[in-house]
Amino acid sequence: MPRRTFRYVPFTISQDRTAEPEYEARCVSGDETECGAESGTHHAPGPVEEWQRKHTQETGHRRYRRNFGDYAVLQPAPYEAIKEKT
């Protein structure tokens, strides 16, 4: 049976700058059922926050579920960094 050697290769995780992040909010105010109104998806937090302010003005609702999504990229650490750790 052949022998196998597995080596740890460190990776760095960073936000993928080629893809825009996504922000959105949903109103979860309500006693028995949630309001459920949604801001829609935006590429910056500003429009979502403005939607929340307007929704609160119109309805008096003050509780929101906010979501943020982005894409991550894993890249092997530079060879020099690997060499220093060994």
ZICORCOR-V28320 format. One record per residue. RES is the residue in one small letter. PHI is phi in whole degrees, -180 to 180 (999 if undefined). OMEGA is omega in radians with two decimals (NA if undefined). BURIAL is 1 if it has 9 or more other C-alpha atoms within 8 Angstrom, else 0. Layout:
res=RES phi=PHI omega=OMEGA burial=BURIAL
res=RES phi=PHI omega=OMEGA burial=BURIAL
//
This chain:
res=m phi=999 omega=-3.13 burial=0
res=p phi=-71 omega=3.08 burial=0
res=r phi=-87 omega=3.10 burial=0
res=r phi=-122 omega=3.07 burial=0
res=t phi=-117 omega=3.10 burial=0
res=f phi=-106 omega=3.14 burial=0
res=r phi=-116 omega=3.07 burial=0
res=y phi=-74 omega=3.08 burial=0
res=v phi=-118 omega=-3.13 burial=0
res=p phi=-70 omega=3.10 burial=0
res=f phi=-123 omega=2.96 burial=0
res=t phi=-107 omega=3.13 burial=0
res=i phi=-115 omega=-3.14 burial=0
res=s phi=-141 omega=3.11 burial=0
res=q phi=-69 omega=3.11 burial=0
res=d phi=-75 omega=-3.08 burial=1
res=r phi=-75 omega=3.13 burial=0
res=t phi=-85 omega=3.13 burial=0
res=a phi=-120 omega=-3.12 burial=0
res=e phi=-77 omega=3.07 burial=0
res=p phi=-70 omega=-3.13 burial=1
res=e phi=-125 omega=3.13 burial=1
res=y phi=-124 omega=3.06 burial=1
res=e phi=-160 omega=3.12 burial=1
res=a phi=-143 omega=3.09 burial=1
res=r phi=-135 omega=3.14 burial=1
res=c phi=-76 omega=3.13 burial=1
res=v phi=-114 omega=3.08 burial=1
res=s phi=-72 omega=3.10 burial=1
res=g phi=138 omega=-3.12 burial=0
res=d phi=-82 omega=-3.10 burial=0
res=e phi=-95 omega=3.10 burial=0
res=t phi=-132 omega=3.12 burial=0
res=e phi=-76 omega=3.07 burial=1
res=c phi=-59 omega=3.07 burial=0
res=g phi=84 omega=3.10 burial=0
res=a phi=-63 omega=-3.07 burial=0
res=e phi=-126 omega=-3.13 burial=0
res=s phi=-78 omega=-2.95 burial=1
res=g phi=87 omega=-3.09 burial=0
res=t phi=-93 omega=3.13 burial=0
res=h phi=-133 omega=-3.11 burial=1
res=h phi=-96 omega=3.08 burial=0
res=a phi=-149 omega=-3.10 burial=1
res=p phi=-73 omega=-3.07 burial=1
res=g phi=-54 omega=-3.14 burial=0
res=p phi=-62 omega=3.12 burial=0
res=v phi=-69 omega=3.12 burial=1
res=e phi=-64 omega=3.10 burial=0
res=e phi=-65 omega=3.09 burial=0
res=w phi=-60 omega=3.12 burial=1
res=q phi=-60 omega=3.13 burial=1
res=r phi=-60 omega=-3.14 burial=0
res=k phi=-65 omega=-3.14 burial=0
res=h phi=-63 omega=3.10 burial=1
res=t phi=-65 omega=3.10 burial=1
res=q phi=-60 omega=-3.07 burial=0
res=e phi=-76 omega=-2.98 burial=0
res=t phi=-118 omega=-3.03 burial=0
res=g phi=83 omega=3.12 burial=0
res=h phi=-71 omega=-3.07 burial=1
res=r phi=-131 omega=-3.09 burial=0
res=r phi=-119 omega=-3.06 burial=0
res=y phi=-134 omega=2.99 burial=1
res=r phi=-103 omega=-3.14 burial=0
res=r phi=-102 omega=3.11 burial=0
res=n phi=-127 omega=3.07 burial=0
res=f phi=-129 omega=3.11 burial=0
res=g phi=-135 omega=3.05 burial=0
res=d phi=-148 omega=3.10 burial=1
res=y phi=-112 omega=-3.12 burial=0
res=a phi=-115 omega=3.11 burial=0
res=v phi=-123 omega=3.04 burial=0
res=l phi=-103 omega=3.13 burial=0
res=q phi=-130 omega=3.09 burial=0
res=p phi=-60 omega=3.09 burial=0
res=a phi=-65 omega=3.11 burial=1
res=p phi=-58 omega=-3.10 burial=0
res=y phi=-56 omega=-3.12 burial=0
res=e phi=-62 omega=3.14 burial=0
res=a phi=-67 omega=3.11 burial=0
res=i phi=-68 omega=-3.10 burial=1
res=k phi=-64 omega=-3.13 burial=0
res=e phi=-66 omega=-3.09 burial=0
res=k phi=-81 omega=-3.10 burial=0
res=t phi=-93 omega=NA burial=0
//
